[in-house]
Amino acid sequence: MSQWKATKARRVLSALLRVGWTVKRETGGSHKVLSRSGWADVVFAFHDGEEVGPKMLARIAKRTGLKPEDL
């Protein structure tokens, strides 16, 4: 787990989009529902400039298949 480093939410979201996730819908503000074939939908609830810490990145990775090298 130590391979994850705090990263801006905008960078995490763009990495998710690059690996095949799409924005299914956006609710008001920072909430986006992401969708990918073969995976359960994921709610991404961060503002673009917000820092996402290593523990949260590990949780996101578990649900999305994101890897450190994708960032």
All heavy atoms as TSV, in Angstrom:
chain	resi	resn	atom	element	x	y	z
A	1	MET	N	N	0.812	-1.208	0.000
A	1	MET	CA	C	0.000	0.000	0.000
A	1	MET	C	C	0.846	1.258	0.000
A	1	MET	O	O	0.369	2.303	-0.365
A	1	MET	CB	C	-0.926	0.015	1.209
A	1	MET	CG	C	-2.300	-0.469	0.837
A	1	MET	SD	S	-3.678	0.227	1.708
A	1	MET	CE	C	-3.430	-0.136	3.393
A	2	SER	N	N	2.076	1.180	0.380
A	2	SER	CA	C	2.915	2.367	0.497
A	2	SER	C	C	3.255	2.995	-0.857
A	2	SER	O	O	3.804	4.075	-0.907
A	2	SER	CB	C	4.198	2.032	1.248
A	2	SER	OG	O	4.903	1.037	0.547
A	3	GLN	N	N	2.930	2.317	-1.969
A	3	GLN	CA	C	3.241	2.878	-3.281
A	3	GLN	C	C	2.325	4.046	-3.650
A	3	GLN	O	O	2.611	4.778	-4.577
A	3	GLN	CB	C	3.215	1.799	-4.371
A	3	GLN	CG	C	1.837	1.292	-4.739
A	3	GLN	CD	C	1.414	0.077	-3.949
A	3	GLN	OE1	O	1.818	-0.119	-2.807
A	3	GLN	NE2	N	0.596	-0.759	-4.520
A	4	TRP	N	N	1.208	4.213	-2.949
A	4	TRP	CA	C	0.291	5.307	-3.230
A	4	TRP	C	C	0.781	6.588	-2.569
A	4	TRP	O	O	1.154	6.585	-1.415
A	4	TRP	CB	C	-1.109	4.979	-2.731
A	4	TRP	CG	C	-1.752	3.871	-3.493
A	4	TRP	CD1	C	-1.940	2.599	-3.069
A	4	TRP	CD2	C	-2.273	3.920	-4.829
A	4	TRP	NE1	N	-2.551	1.865	-4.055
A	4	TRP	CE2	C	-2.763	2.644	-5.135
A	4	TRP	CE3	C	-2.363	4.927	-5.788
A	4	TRP	CZ2	C	-3.346	2.352	-6.361
A	4	TRP	CZ3	C	-2.937	4.624	-7.004
A	4	TRP	CH2	C	-3.425	3.355	-7.290
A	5	LYS	N	N	0.766	7.672	-3.317
A	5	LYS	CA	C	1.140	8.992	-2.791
A	5	LYS	C	C	-0.037	9.936	-3.001
A	5	LYS	O	O	-0.783	9.792	-3.968
A	5	LYS	CB	C	2.362	9.523	-3.539
A	5	LYS	CG	C	3.565	8.606	-3.442
A	5	LYS	CD	C	4.843	9.403	-3.362
A	5	LYS	CE	C	6.104	8.600	-3.292
A	5	LYS	NZ	N	6.095	7.360	-2.586
A	6	ALA	N	N	-0.202	10.892	-2.098
A	6	ALA	CA	C	-1.299	11.853	-2.218
A	6	ALA	C	C	-1.257	12.506	-3.595
A	6	ALA	O	O	-0.194	12.857	-4.098
A	6	ALA	CB	C	-1.190	12.900	-1.121
A	7	THR	N	N	-2.413	12.628	-4.200
A	7	THR	CA	C	-2.533	13.135	-5.562
A	7	THR	C	C	-3.783	13.997	-5.665
A	7	THR	O	O	-4.758	13.760	-4.957
A	7	THR	CB	C	-2.667	11.945	-6.552
A	7	THR	OG1	O	-1.591	11.046	-6.332
A	7	THR	CG2	C	-2.625	12.397	-7.987
A	8	LYS	N	N	-3.770	14.972	-6.547
A	8	LYS	CA	C	-4.945	15.811	-6.774
A	8	LYS	C	C	-6.071	14.976	-7.390
A	8	LYS	O	O	-5.834	14.101	-8.226
A	8	LYS	CB	C	-4.622	16.964	-7.733
A	8	LYS	CG	C	-3.615	17.954	-7.185
A	8	LYS	CD	C	-4.254	18.880	-6.199
A	8	LYS	CE	C	-3.260	19.940	-5.778
A	8	LYS	NZ	N	-3.663	20.632	-4.583
A	9	ALA	N	N	-7.301	15.254	-6.981
A	9	ALA	CA	C	-8.473	14.505	-7.457
A	9	ALA	C	C	-8.614	14.581	-8.975
A	9	ALA	O	O	-8.992	13.607	-9.614
A	9	ALA	CB	C	-9.729	15.031	-6.775
A	10	ARG	N	N	-8.279	15.724	-9.569
A	10	ARG	CA	C	-8.410	15.871	-11.029
A	10	ARG	C	C	-7.525	14.861	-11.745
A	10	ARG	O	O	-7.913	14.277	-12.751
A	10	ARG	CB	C	-8.122	17.332	-11.412
A	10	ARG	CG	C	-7.087	17.600	-12.432
A	10	ARG	CD	C	-6.787	19.071	-12.747
A	10	ARG	NE	N	-7.343	20.107	-11.896
A	10	ARG	CZ	C	-6.713	20.664	-10.860
A	10	ARG	NH1	N	-5.511	20.260	-10.506
A	10	ARG	NH2	N	-7.284	21.614	-10.176
A	11	ARG	N	N	-6.346	14.593	-11.187
A	11	ARG	CA	C	-5.414	13.630	-11.784
A	11	ARG	C	C	-5.930	12.192	-11.646
A	11	ARG	O	O	-5.798	11.374	-12.553
A	11	ARG	CB	C	-4.053	13.787	-11.108
A	11	ARG	CG	C	-2.952	13.039	-11.785
A	11	ARG	CD	C	-1.607	13.473	-11.266
A	11	ARG	NE	N	-0.592	12.608	-11.854
A	11	ARG	CZ	C	0.540	12.287	-11.288
A	11	ARG	NH1	N	0.842	12.788	-10.110
A	11	ARG	NH2	N	1.392	11.495	-11.877
A	12	VAL	N	N	-6.531	11.904	-10.491
A	12	VAL	CA	C	-7.098	10.572	-10.259
A	12	VAL	C	C	-8.252	10.331	-11.226
A	12	VAL	O	O	-8.334	9.277	-11.860
A	12	VAL	CB	C	-7.582	10.418	-8.789
A	12	VAL	CG1	C	-8.246	9.076	-8.580
A	12	VAL	CG2	C	-6.421	10.605	-7.825
A	13	LEU	N	N	-9.138	11.323	-11.365
A	13	LEU	CA	C	-10.280	11.186	-12.268
A	13	LEU	C	C	-9.820	10.994	-13.711
A	13	LEU	O	O	-10.325	10.120	-14.413
A	13	LEU	CB	C	-11.209	12.399	-12.159
A	13	LEU	CG	C	-12.450	12.360	-13.051
A	13	LEU	CD1	C	-13.311	11.136	-12.735
A	13	LEU	CD2	C	-13.263	13.634	-12.897
A	14	SER	N	N	-8.845	11.764	-14.158
A	14	SER	CA	C	-8.384	11.612	-15.548
A	14	SER	C	C	-7.738	10.250	-15.762
A	14	SER	O	O	-7.891	9.640	-16.819
A	14	SER	CB	C	-7.454	12.754	-15.971
A	14	SER	OG	O	-6.231	12.691	-15.328
A	15	ALA	N	N	-7.055	9.711	-14.739
A	15	ALA	CA	C	-6.475	8.369	-14.848
A	15	ALA	C	C	-7.581	7.319	-14.953
A	15	ALA	O	O	-7.483	6.389	-15.754
A	15	ALA	CB	C	-5.583	8.077	-13.643
A	16	LEU	N	N	-8.646	7.481	-14.174
A	16	LEU	CA	C	-9.771	6.546	-14.244
A	16	LEU	C	C	-10.413	6.570	-15.636
A	16	LEU	O	O	-10.745	5.533	-16.198
A	16	LEU	CB	C	-10.811	6.871	-13.169
A	16	LEU	CG	C	-10.409	6.524	-11.735
A	16	LEU	CD1	C	-11.383	7.133	-10.737
A	16	LEU	CD2	C	-10.315	5.028	-11.551
A	17	LEU	N	N	-10.562	7.762	-16.198
A	17	LEU	CA	C	-11.150	7.884	-17.535
A	17	LEU	C	C	-10.244	7.236	-18.583
A	17	LEU	O	O	-10.724	6.588	-19.509
A	17	LEU	CB	C	-11.421	9.358	-17.876
A	17	LEU	CG	C	-12.443	10.061	-16.970
A	17	LEU	CD1	C	-12.546	11.540	-17.330
A	17	LEU	CD2	C	-13.806	9.390	-17.021
A	18	ARG	N	N	-8.936	7.371	-18.410
A	18	ARG	CA	C	-7.976	6.754	-19.344
A	18	ARG	C	C	-8.038	5.230	-19.325
A	18	ARG	O	O	-7.840	4.598	-20.353
A	18	ARG	CB	C	-6.538	7.189	-19.017
A	18	ARG	CG	C	-6.076	8.422	-19.743
A	18	ARG	CD	C	-4.554	8.588	-19.675
A	18	ARG	NE	N	-3.979	8.396	-18.371
A	18	ARG	CZ	C	-3.878	9.326	-17.422
A	18	ARG	NH1	N	-4.323	10.543	-17.653
A	18	ARG	NH2	N	-3.311	9.060	-16.259
A	19	VAL	N	N	-8.289	4.637	-18.148
A	19	VAL	CA	C	-8.302	3.170	-18.058
A	19	VAL	C	C	-9.676	2.570	-18.359
A	19	VAL	O	O	-9.873	1.375	-18.178
A	19	VAL	CB	C	-7.766	2.643	-16.699
A	19	VAL	CG1	C	-6.327	3.061	-16.485
A	19	VAL	CG2	C	-8.648	3.053	-15.534
A	20	GLY	N	N	-10.625	3.392	-18.821
A	20	GLY	CA	C	-11.888	2.844	-19.304
A	20	GLY	C	C	-13.147	3.222	-18.547
A	20	GLY	O	O	-14.240	2.809	-18.924
A	21	TRP	N	N	-13.038	3.989	-17.482
A	21	TRP	CA	C	-14.233	4.435	-16.766
A	21	TRP	C	C	-14.855	5.610	-17.505
A	21	TRP	O	O	-14.151	6.389	-18.149
A	21	TRP	CB	C	-13.873	4.837	-15.333
A	21	TRP	CG	C	-13.540	3.655	-14.488
A	21	TRP	CD1	C	-12.318	3.069	-14.358
A	21	TRP	CD2	C	-14.438	2.879	-13.703
A	21	TRP	NE1	N	-12.401	1.974	-13.530
A	21	TRP	CE2	C	-13.693	1.833	-13.112
A	21	TRP	CE3	C	-15.806	2.959	-13.440
A	21	TRP	CZ2	C	-14.280	0.889	-12.276
A	21	TRP	CZ3	C	-16.383	2.016	-12.594
A	21	TRP	CH2	C	-15.628	0.998	-12.030
A	22	THR	N	N	-16.167	5.744	-17.430
A	22	THR	CA	C	-16.857	6.889	-18.028
A	22	THR	C	C	-17.742	7.531	-16.965
A	22	THR	O	O	-18.151	6.859	-16.015
A	22	THR	CB	C	-17.748	6.465	-19.224
A	22	THR	OG1	O	-18.682	5.483	-18.777
A	22	THR	CG2	C	-16.915	5.902	-20.363
A	23	VAL	N	N	-18.032	8.821	-17.152
A	23	VAL	CA	C	-18.927	9.508	-16.224
A	23	VAL	C	C	-20.353	9.189	-16.656
A	23	VAL	O	O	-20.794	9.594	-17.725
A	23	VAL	CB	C	-18.679	11.036	-16.219
A	23	VAL	CG1	C	-19.660	11.733	-15.296
A	23	VAL	CG2	C	-17.250	11.343	-15.804
A	24	LYS	N	N	-21.039	8.425	-15.832
A	24	LYS	CA	C	-22.413	8.006	-16.128
A	24	LYS	C	C	-23.364	9.171	-15.873
A	24	LYS	O	O	-24.257	9.437	-16.658
A	24	LYS	CB	C	-22.771	6.814	-15.237
A	24	LYS	CG	C	-24.089	6.167	-15.520
A	24	LYS	CD	C	-24.223	4.927	-14.634
A	24	LYS	CE	C	-25.492	4.164	-14.889
A	24	LYS	NZ	N	-25.545	2.976	-14.012
A	25	ARG	N	N	-23.160	9.849	-14.734
A	25	ARG	CA	C	-23.947	11.057	-14.442
A	25	ARG	C	C	-23.231	11.876	-13.381
A	25	ARG	O	O	-22.418	11.360	-12.634
A	25	ARG	CB	C	-25.369	10.719	-14.028
A	25	ARG	CG	C	-25.527	10.163	-12.651
A	25	ARG	CD	C	-27.001	9.896	-12.330
A	25	ARG	NE	N	-27.080	9.174	-11.084
A	25	ARG	CZ	C	-26.995	7.850	-10.963
A	25	ARG	NH1	N	-26.840	7.106	-12.028
A	25	ARG	NH2	N	-27.073	7.279	-9.784
A	26	GLU	N	N	-23.556	13.157	-13.379
A	26	GLU	CA	C	-23.006	14.064	-12.375
A	26	GLU	C	C	-24.153	14.609	-11.554
A	26	GLU	O	O	-25.154	15.037	-12.102
A	26	GLU	CB	C	-22.278	15.232	-13.044
A	26	GLU	CG	C	-20.964	14.843	-13.666
A	26	GLU	CD	C	-20.182	16.059	-14.143
A	26	GLU	OE1	O	-19.918	16.955	-13.320
A	26	GLU	OE2	O	-19.849	16.087	-15.322
A	27	THR	N	N	-24.003	14.556	-10.249
A	27	THR	CA	C	-24.985	15.195	-9.384
A	27	THR	C	C	-24.392	16.546	-9.010
A	27	THR	O	O	-23.245	16.828	-9.356
A	27	THR	CB	C	-25.262	14.329	-8.135
A	27	THR	OG1	O	-24.043	14.151	-7.431
A	27	THR	CG2	C	-25.828	12.981	-8.527
A	28	GLY	N	N	-25.130	17.364	-8.335
A	28	GLY	CA	C	-24.658	18.701	-8.008
A	28	GLY	C	C	-23.284	18.714	-7.352
A	28	GLY	O	O	-22.977	17.875	-6.521
A	29	GLY	N	N	-22.443	19.622	-7.788
A	29	GLY	CA	C	-21.142	19.783	-7.157
A	29	GLY	C	C	-20.114	18.751	-7.559
A	29	GLY	O	O	-19.854	18.533	-8.726
A	30	SER	N	N	-19.563	18.066	-6.563
A	30	SER	CA	C	-18.387	17.228	-6.807
A	30	SER	C	C	-18.694	15.758	-7.076
A	30	SER	O	O	-17.796	15.006	-7.394
A	30	SER	CB	C	-17.469	17.315	-5.590
A	30	SER	OG	O	-18.155	16.847	-4.450
A	31	HIS	N	N	-19.946	15.336	-6.949
A	31	HIS	CA	C	-20.259	13.910	-7.080
A	31	HIS	C	C	-20.427	13.484	-8.533
A	31	HIS	O	O	-21.212	14.058	-9.272
A	31	HIS	CB	C	-21.526	13.563	-6.301
A	31	HIS	CG	C	-21.336	13.555	-4.828
A	31	HIS	ND1	N	-21.043	14.691	-4.124
A	31	HIS	CD2	C	-21.362	12.557	-3.932
A	31	HIS	CE1	C	-20.918	14.383	-2.844
A	31	HIS	NE2	N	-21.099	13.092	-2.697
A	32	LYS	N	N	-19.676	12.451	-8.914
A	32	LYS	CA	C	-19.790	11.865	-10.248
A	32	LYS	C	C	-19.967	10.366	-10.084
A	32	LYS	O	O	-19.285	9.747	-9.279
A	32	LYS	CB	C	-18.531	12.130	-11.076
A	32	LYS	CG	C	-18.291	13.587	-11.400
A	32	LYS	CD	C	-16.925	13.772	-12.052
A	32	LYS	CE	C	-16.630	15.217	-12.333
A	32	LYS	NZ	N	-16.569	16.063	-11.153
A	33	VAL	N	N	-20.890	9.791	-10.848
A	33	VAL	CA	C	-21.058	8.342	-10.833
A	33	VAL	C	C	-20.302	7.815	-12.046
A	33	VAL	O	O	-20.579	8.201	-13.179
A	33	VAL	CB	C	-22.551	7.939	-10.890
A	33	VAL	CG1	C	-22.690	6.421	-10.948
A	33	VAL	CG2	C	-23.295	8.492	-9.684
A	34	LEU	N	N	-19.311	6.959	-11.784
A	34	LEU	CA	C	-18.484	6.404	-12.853
A	34	LEU	C	C	-18.937	4.992	-13.167
A	34	LEU	O	O	-19.326	4.237	-12.276
A	34	LEU	CB	C	-17.011	6.401	-12.438
A	34	LEU	CG	C	-16.420	7.738	-12.018
A	34	LEU	CD1	C	-14.963	7.566	-11.607
A	34	LEU	CD2	C	-16.527	8.758	-13.135
A	35	SER	N	N	-18.862	4.639	-14.437
A	35	SER	CA	C	-19.323	3.338	-14.888
A	35	SER	C	C	-18.261	2.694	-15.770
A	35	SER	O	O	-17.560	3.383	-16.514
A	35	SER	CB	C	-20.613	3.553	-15.679
A	35	SER	OG	O	-21.077	2.349	-16.207
A	36	ARG	N	N	-18.143	1.360	-15.677
A	36	ARG	CA	C	-17.237	0.608	-16.540
A	36	ARG	C	C	-17.793	-0.801	-16.682
A	36	ARG	O	O	-18.238	-1.401	-15.691
A	36	ARG	CB	C	-15.838	0.560	-15.924
A	36	ARG	CG	C	-14.811	-0.137	-16.804
A	36	ARG	CD	C	-13.454	-0.083	-16.140
A	36	ARG	NE	N	-12.448	-0.765	-16.952
A	36	ARG	CZ	C	-11.215	-0.996	-16.563
A	36	ARG	NH1	N	-10.807	-0.586	-15.369
A	36	ARG	NH2	N	-10.365	-1.626	-17.342
A	37	SER	N	N	-17.799	-1.294	-17.883
A	37	SER	CA	C	-18.328	-2.625	-18.149
A	37	SER	C	C	-17.613	-3.672	-17.291
A	37	SER	O	O	-16.387	-3.675	-17.204
A	37	SER	CB	C	-18.145	-2.945	-19.632
A	37	SER	OG	O	-18.627	-4.230	-19.916
A	38	GLY	N	N	-18.388	-4.530	-16.637
A	38	GLY	CA	C	-17.815	-5.585	-15.802
A	38	GLY	C	C	-17.512	-5.168	-14.373
A	38	GLY	O	O	-17.043	-5.969	-13.572
A	39	TRP	N	N	-17.753	-3.910	-14.033
A	39	TRP	CA	C	-17.477	-3.392	-12.685
A	39	TRP	C	C	-18.746	-2.757	-12.133
A	39	TRP	O	O	-19.584	-2.265	-12.881
A	39	TRP	CB	C	-16.381	-2.322	-12.732
A	39	TRP	CG	C	-15.035	-2.821	-13.120
A	39	TRP	CD1	C	-14.618	-3.117	-14.388
A	39	TRP	CD2	C	-13.927	-3.084	-12.270
A	39	TRP	NE1	N	-13.315	-3.543	-14.360
A	39	TRP	CE2	C	-12.859	-3.529	-13.081
A	39	TRP	CE3	C	-13.716	-2.977	-10.901
A	39	TRP	CZ2	C	-11.615	-3.869	-12.560
A	39	TRP	CZ3	C	-12.478	-3.308	-10.390
A	39	TRP	CH2	C	-11.449	-3.753	-11.210
A	40	ALA	N	N	-18.860	-2.715	-10.818
A	40	ALA	CA	C	-19.961	-1.995	-10.169
A	40	ALA	C	C	-19.700	-0.494	-10.305
A	40	ALA	O	O	-18.544	-0.059	-10.345
A	40	ALA	CB	C	-20.040	-2.378	-8.697
A	41	ASP	N	N	-20.784	0.294	-10.421
A	41	ASP	CA	C	-20.629	1.745	-10.494
A	41	ASP	C	C	-19.919	2.264	-9.243
A	41	ASP	O	O	-20.050	1.694	-8.160
A	41	ASP	CB	C	-21.992	2.435	-10.618
A	41	ASP	CG	C	-22.610	2.253	-11.996
A	41	ASP	OD1	O	-21.978	1.640	-12.873
A	41	ASP	OD2	O	-23.744	2.721	-12.189
A	42	VAL	N	N	-19.180	3.351	-9.419
A	42	VAL	CA	C	-18.406	3.947	-8.330
A	42	VAL	C	C	-18.764	5.426	-8.243
A	42	VAL	O	O	-18.858	6.099	-9.265
A	42	VAL	CB	C	-16.885	3.808	-8.612
A	42	VAL	CG1	C	-16.071	4.568	-7.596
A	42	VAL	CG2	C	-16.482	2.347	-8.630
A	43	VAL	N	N	-18.975	5.921	-7.026
A	43	VAL	CA	C	-19.216	7.347	-6.831
A	43	VAL	C	C	-17.876	8.007	-6.542
A	43	VAL	O	O	-17.154	7.612	-5.626
A	43	VAL	CB	C	-20.200	7.612	-5.670
A	43	VAL	CG1	C	-20.351	9.112	-5.430
A	43	VAL	CG2	C	-21.543	6.982	-5.970
A	44	PHE	N	N	-17.532	9.001	-7.352
A	44	PHE	CA	C	-16.297	9.765	-7.173
A	44	PHE	C	C	-16.718	11.127	-6.636
A	44	PHE	O	O	-17.348	11.903	-7.353
A	44	PHE	CB	C	-15.561	9.889	-8.519
A	44	PHE	CG	C	-14.183	10.456	-8.405
A	44	PHE	CD1	C	-13.106	9.650	-8.068
A	44	PHE	CD2	C	-13.949	11.805	-8.641
A	44	PHE	CE1	C	-11.827	10.165	-7.960
A	44	PHE	CE2	C	-12.665	12.338	-8.537
A	44	PHE	CZ	C	-11.609	11.504	-8.203
A	45	ALA	N	N	-16.418	11.402	-5.382
A	45	ALA	CA	C	-16.956	12.594	-4.714
A	45	ALA	C	C	-15.862	13.531	-4.229
A	45	ALA	O	O	-15.731	13.806	-3.038
A	45	ALA	CB	C	-17.839	12.166	-3.551
A	46	PHE	N	N	-15.039	14.006	-5.155
A	46	PHE	CA	C	-13.954	14.922	-4.798
A	46	PHE	C	C	-13.974	16.137	-5.718
A	46	PHE	O	O	-14.281	16.020	-6.897
A	46	PHE	CB	C	-12.585	14.229	-4.963
A	46	PHE	CG	C	-12.418	13.010	-4.109
A	46	PHE	CD1	C	-12.661	11.750	-4.627
A	46	PHE	CD2	C	-12.017	13.119	-2.786
A	46	PHE	CE1	C	-12.516	10.611	-3.851
A	46	PHE	CE2	C	-11.868	11.990	-1.995
A	46	PHE	CZ	C	-12.117	10.741	-2.523
A	47	HIS	N	N	-13.619	17.293	-5.165
A	47	HIS	CA	C	-13.429	18.489	-5.984
A	47	HIS	C	C	-12.077	18.367	-6.683
A	47	HIS	O	O	-11.142	17.765	-6.144
A	47	HIS	CB	C	-13.472	19.750	-5.122
A	47	HIS	CG	C	-14.823	20.036	-4.565
A	47	HIS	ND1	N	-15.815	20.599	-5.318
A	47	HIS	CD2	C	-15.357	19.805	-3.344
A	47	HIS	CE1	C	-16.902	20.728	-4.574
A	47	HIS	NE2	N	-16.648	20.252	-3.376
A	48	ASP	N	N	-11.947	18.947	-7.881
A	48	ASP	CA	C	-10.741	18.818	-8.701
A	48	ASP	C	C	-9.438	19.115	-7.962
A	48	ASP	O	O	-8.473	18.383	-8.095
A	48	ASP	CB	C	-10.818	19.730	-9.924
A	48	ASP	CG	C	-11.691	19.151	-11.016
A	48	ASP	OD1	O	-12.084	17.969	-10.909
A	48	ASP	OD2	O	-11.972	19.879	-11.983
A	49	GLY	N	N	-9.394	20.176	-7.195
A	49	GLY	CA	C	-8.154	20.593	-6.547
A	49	GLY	C	C	-7.869	19.894	-5.230
A	49	GLY	O	O	-6.829	20.107	-4.609
A	50	GLU	N	N	-8.784	19.054	-4.796
A	50	GLU	CA	C	-8.660	18.375	-3.508
A	50	GLU	C	C	-7.571	17.304	-3.549
A	50	GLU	O	O	-7.411	16.608	-4.537
A	50	GLU	CB	C	-10.015	17.716	-3.205
A	50	GLU	CG	C	-10.286	17.423	-1.768
A	50	GLU	CD	C	-11.717	16.908	-1.568
A	50	GLU	OE1	O	-12.623	17.304	-2.309
A	50	GLU	OE2	O	-11.878	16.085	-0.655
A	51	GLU	N	N	-6.814	17.190	-2.463
A	51	GLU	CA	C	-5.803	16.127	-2.349
A	51	GLU	C	C	-6.484	14.827	-1.934
A	51	GLU	O	O	-7.296	14.820	-1.010
A	51	GLU	CB	C	-4.774	16.481	-1.263
A	51	GLU	CG	C	-3.733	17.489	-1.675
A	51	GLU	CD	C	-2.621	16.894	-2.538
A	51	GLU	OE1	O	-2.155	15.783	-2.267
A	51	GLU	OE2	O	-2.234	17.570	-3.492
A	52	VAL	N	N	-6.165	13.757	-2.630
A	52	VAL	CA	C	-6.661	12.430	-2.254
A	52	VAL	C	C	-5.476	11.697	-1.645
A	52	VAL	O	O	-4.450	11.515	-2.303
A	52	VAL	CB	C	-7.200	11.677	-3.492
A	52	VAL	CG1	C	-7.734	10.310	-3.081
A	52	VAL	CG2	C	-8.291	12.486	-4.191
A	53	GLY	N	N	-5.607	11.304	-0.393
A	53	GLY	CA	C	-4.500	10.680	0.335
A	53	GLY	C	C	-4.279	9.223	-0.048
A	53	GLY	O	O	-5.100	8.611	-0.731
A	54	PRO	N	N	-3.161	8.651	0.409
A	54	PRO	CA	C	-2.789	7.282	0.061
A	54	PRO	C	C	-3.819	6.224	0.462
A	54	PRO	O	O	-4.083	5.300	-0.302
A	54	PRO	CB	C	-1.483	7.040	0.807
A	54	PRO	CG	C	-1.039	8.348	1.323
A	54	PRO	CD	C	-2.173	9.303	1.244
A	55	LYS	N	N	-4.430	6.365	1.637
A	55	LYS	CA	C	-5.419	5.373	2.073
A	55	LYS	C	C	-6.657	5.408	1.181
A	55	LYS	O	O	-7.192	4.375	0.800
A	55	LYS	CB	C	-5.822	5.597	3.534
A	55	LYS	CG	C	-4.784	5.113	4.511
A	55	LYS	CD	C	-5.284	5.228	5.925
A	55	LYS	CE	C	-4.235	4.725	6.888
A	55	LYS	NZ	N	-4.675	4.840	8.278
A	56	MET	N	N	-7.119	6.604	0.850
A	56	MET	CA	C	-8.291	6.727	-0.011
A	56	MET	C	C	-7.958	6.245	-1.425
A	56	MET	O	O	-8.779	5.604	-2.079
A	56	MET	CB	C	-8.797	8.174	-0.033
A	56	MET	CG	C	-10.071	8.355	-0.842
A	56	MET	SD	S	-11.441	7.263	-0.374
A	56	MET	CE	C	-11.942	7.954	1.169
A	57	LEU	N	N	-6.761	6.524	-1.900
A	57	LEU	CA	C	-6.350	6.032	-3.221
A	57	LEU	C	C	-6.361	4.505	-3.255
A	57	LEU	O	O	-6.777	3.899	-4.241
A	57	LEU	CB	C	-4.962	6.555	-3.581
A	57	LEU	CG	C	-4.914	7.973	-4.112
A	57	LEU	CD1	C	-3.479	8.462	-4.194
A	57	LEU	CD2	C	-5.584	8.067	-5.465
A	58	ALA	N	N	-5.924	3.876	-2.173
A	58	ALA	CA	C	-5.936	2.414	-2.097
A	58	ALA	C	C	-7.366	1.887	-2.152
A	58	ALA	O	O	-7.638	0.890	-2.820
A	58	ALA	CB	C	-5.240	1.945	-0.823
A	59	ARG	N	N	-8.285	2.579	-1.494
A	59	ARG	CA	C	-9.703	2.175	-1.536
A	59	ARG	C	C	-10.271	2.334	-2.941
A	59	ARG	O	O	-11.008	1.471	-3.415
A	59	ARG	CB	C	-10.535	3.015	-0.566
A	59	ARG	CG	C	-10.326	2.654	0.866
A	59	ARG	CD	C	-11.297	3.441	1.723
A	59	ARG	NE	N	-10.829	3.405	3.103
A	59	ARG	CZ	C	-11.028	4.382	3.975
A	59	ARG	NH1	N	-11.692	5.460	3.630
A	59	ARG	NH2	N	-10.594	4.278	5.197
A	60	ILE	N	N	-9.957	3.458	-3.576
A	60	ILE	CA	C	-10.425	3.699	-4.947
A	60	ILE	C	C	-9.866	2.616	-5.869
A	60	ILE	O	O	-10.581	2.070	-6.706
A	60	ILE	CB	C	-10.002	5.107	-5.424
A	60	ILE	CG1	C	-10.772	6.183	-4.647
A	60	ILE	CG2	C	-10.219	5.265	-6.929
A	60	ILE	CD1	C	-10.255	7.597	-4.843
A	61	ALA	N	N	-8.599	2.291	-5.696
A	61	ALA	CA	C	-7.943	1.281	-6.533
A	61	ALA	C	C	-8.616	-0.078	-6.394
A	61	ALA	O	O	-8.808	-0.790	-7.379
A	61	ALA	CB	C	-6.473	1.179	-6.167
A	62	LYS	N	N	-8.990	-0.419	-5.175
A	62	LYS	CA	C	-9.631	-1.714	-4.922
A	62	LYS	C	C	-10.959	-1.819	-5.680
A	62	LYS	O	O	-11.301	-2.875	-6.203
A	62	LYS	CB	C	-9.865	-1.843	-3.417
A	62	LYS	CG	C	-10.135	-3.237	-2.941
A	62	LYS	CD	C	-10.215	-3.220	-1.422
A	62	LYS	CE	C	-10.002	-4.605	-0.864
A	62	LYS	NZ	N	-10.033	-4.616	0.587
A	63	ARG	N	N	-11.683	-0.713	-5.755
A	63	ARG	CA	C	-13.005	-0.714	-6.402
A	63	ARG	C	C	-12.943	-0.484	-7.904
A	63	ARG	O	O	-13.920	-0.739	-8.603
A	63	ARG	CB	C	-13.873	0.374	-5.777
A	63	ARG	CG	C	-14.221	0.096	-4.347
A	63	ARG	CD	C	-15.260	1.051	-3.827
A	63	ARG	NE	N	-15.562	0.723	-2.455
A	63	ARG	CZ	C	-15.357	1.540	-1.427
A	63	ARG	NH1	N	-14.848	2.729	-1.635
A	63	ARG	NH2	N	-15.653	1.170	-0.220
A	64	THR	N	N	-11.808	0.045	-8.411
A	64	THR	CA	C	-11.755	0.437	-9.823
A	64	THR	C	C	-10.680	-0.258	-10.644
A	64	THR	O	O	-10.676	-0.139	-11.858
A	64	THR	CB	C	-11.505	1.955	-9.946
A	64	THR	OG1	O	-10.225	2.258	-9.387
A	64	THR	CG2	C	-12.595	2.767	-9.272
A	65	GLY	N	N	-9.739	-0.935	-9.966
A	65	GLY	CA	C	-8.651	-1.562	-10.693
A	65	GLY	C	C	-7.521	-0.598	-11.050
A	65	GLY	O	O	-6.606	-0.938	-11.771
A	66	LEU	N	N	-7.578	0.621	-10.511
A	66	LEU	CA	C	-6.537	1.620	-10.767
A	66	LEU	C	C	-5.228	1.163	-10.150
A	66	LEU	O	O	-5.199	0.594	-9.061
A	66	LEU	CB	C	-6.962	2.961	-10.162
A	66	LEU	CG	C	-6.144	4.177	-10.554
A	66	LEU	CD1	C	-6.346	4.515	-12.032
A	66	LEU	CD2	C	-6.527	5.375	-9.698
A	67	LYS	N	N	-4.128	1.407	-10.853
A	67	LYS	CA	C	-2.796	1.052	-10.353
A	67	LYS	C	C	-1.947	2.315	-10.258
A	67	LYS	O	O	-2.194	3.271	-10.985
A	67	LYS	CB	C	-2.125	0.053	-11.309
A	67	LYS	CG	C	-2.880	-1.270	-11.418
A	67	LYS	CD	C	-2.155	-2.292	-12.251
A	67	LYS	CE	C	-2.241	-2.150	-13.720
A	67	LYS	NZ	N	-3.508	-2.215	-14.399
A	68	PRO	N	N	-0.951	2.340	-9.378
A	68	PRO	CA	C	-0.114	3.542	-9.216
A	68	PRO	C	C	0.469	4.030	-10.543
A	68	PRO	O	O	0.559	5.223	-10.793
A	68	PRO	CB	C	0.984	3.107	-8.251
A	68	PRO	CG	C	0.398	1.986	-7.489
A	68	PRO	CD	C	-0.546	1.286	-8.437
A	69	GLU	N	N	0.853	3.103	-11.416
A	69	GLU	CA	C	1.449	3.519	-12.692
A	69	GLU	C	C	0.425	4.160	-13.631
A	69	GLU	O	O	0.806	4.798	-14.609
A	69	GLU	CB	C	2.164	2.348	-13.372
A	69	GLU	CG	C	1.312	1.130	-13.639
A	69	GLU	CD	C	1.340	0.093	-12.491
A	69	GLU	OE1	O	1.700	0.431	-11.350
A	69	GLU	OE2	O	0.980	-1.057	-12.785
A	70	ASP	N	N	-0.885	4.014	-13.355
A	70	ASP	CA	C	-1.909	4.659	-14.177
A	70	ASP	C	C	-1.956	6.162	-13.948
A	70	ASP	O	O	-2.428	6.913	-14.796
A	70	ASP	CB	C	-3.300	4.064	-13.884
A	70	ASP	CG	C	-3.409	2.608	-14.301
A	70	ASP	OD1	O	-2.718	2.214	-15.263
A	70	ASP	OD2	O	-4.171	1.869	-13.657
A	71	LEU	N	N	-1.480	6.590	-12.779
A	71	LEU	CA	C	-1.482	8.018	-12.467
A	71	LEU	C	C	-0.347	8.669	-13.216
A	71	LEU	O	O	-0.302	9.728	-13.621
A	71	LEU	CB	C	-1.334	8.270	-10.974
A	71	LEU	CG	C	-2.485	7.770	-10.116
A	71	LEU	CD1	C	-2.158	7.954	-8.637
A	71	LEU	CD2	C	-3.764	8.499	-10.433
